Amino acid sequence: SAEEGRVESIHEVNIPRFDPDSLMPQLECNGLTAISLFSGGGGLDLGFLKAGYKHIASYELIPICKDTLTANLKSTNIYCGPDEGDVRKINWNIYKDEIDIVHGGPPCQPFSIAGAQKGADDERNMWGEFTRAVNVIKPRVFIAENVPGILNPKFNDFVKKYILDELAQYSITTFTMHTADYGVPQIRERVFFVGLRNKAQLKKFTPPCPTHTWDHLGKKNGSYYACSLFDMGLEKTNGVRDCLGLQDIGFDNLAPTIRSAFTGKRNTTSILNSTAGQKIWGDMQIWPNGVQATREKASAFPAKNKHFRLSVQDVGLIQGFPESWKFAGAVYQVLGQIGNSVSPPVAYRVAVSVVNALKNT
């Protein structure tokens, strides 16, 4: 009957097997204070909280982020929107010599391929505001995150002039991290700039080492035994299907990089970032468009070829946010906050490396 056909085309509500909290065990309070700029959905804030830092304040231009950050951080010092969250208007002297860590991800569009890589000529370039905050506050450490494009040789002069020279009082190291190296099932590389005011502490700082391997993913029939000798002893990052609790189809892989729904087509509910990504999602029988507000809604709205339709909760997990972290706003706003964020388990590993360097000197 028609009714039987309709029921058959609806996938079950999935029960995830992946808990990002397992990648970020809560550490004891380390006594270090932190504020965040360009806070977005709170990926860096969450990672640093889990690593034992005390959250002091967050600043973000996008208004809806206030509801997300206030609900999750349980803090009154959340400043969002053009009136209170615009870092260009803030007098940072209120934090001078009072804060240990300043962290943030200045907008990446000036250095991303999708953002046309205009660098210093892009009105979204906020590195000058980040360096201004650091130079006024004078924290012991700053952490800045961006897309790998910023390391493109075409931006060498930009990095020297607007980052390294502006923050000359800091000893700075730069390194790249891939989310899948830390157990998060997504292709996502990001660059970190870490600057320490004490040169001796930089010598003690070690960029996070991978905790997971993912050589086994992307192979037909789940060849889970292919890994290099260098990876022996590391845990395996699970593929997206496994993480989301979907049935085994003999193939699993990392998710393509999740895009922010704040960029590109207005109010989109897609996380697709490229035609190559479409094939990867298709091979996993997951539909990356028309993400739904809940798993129940996703299950009731069959996707093309009966592929699995994602909910915002699923997308949050793929980015490394535990389900306890609740995002405010319409679906496209939630996807924007998730896609703009630093993956929390990656932020956590950076936060742990920083506190280890400070403790060991």
Secondary structure, 3 states (H helix, E strand, C coil): CHHHHHHHCCCCCCCCCCCHHHHCCCCCCCCCEEEEECCCCCHHHHHHHHCCCEEEEEEECCCCHHHHHHHHHCCCCEEECCCCCCHHHCCHHHHCCCCCEEEECCCCHHHCCCCCCCHHHCCCCCHHHHHHHHHHHCCCEEEEEECHHHHCHHHHHHHHHHHHCCCCCCEEEEEEEEHHHHCCCECCEEEEEEEECCHHHHHHCCCCCCCEECCCCCCHHHCCCCCCHHHCCCEECCCHHHHCCCCCCCCCCCECCCCCCCCCCCCCCCCCCCHHHHHHHHHCCEEEEEEECCHHHHHCCCCHHHCEEEEHHHHHHHHCCCCCCCCCCCHHHHHHHHHHCCCHHHHHHHHHHHHHHHHCC
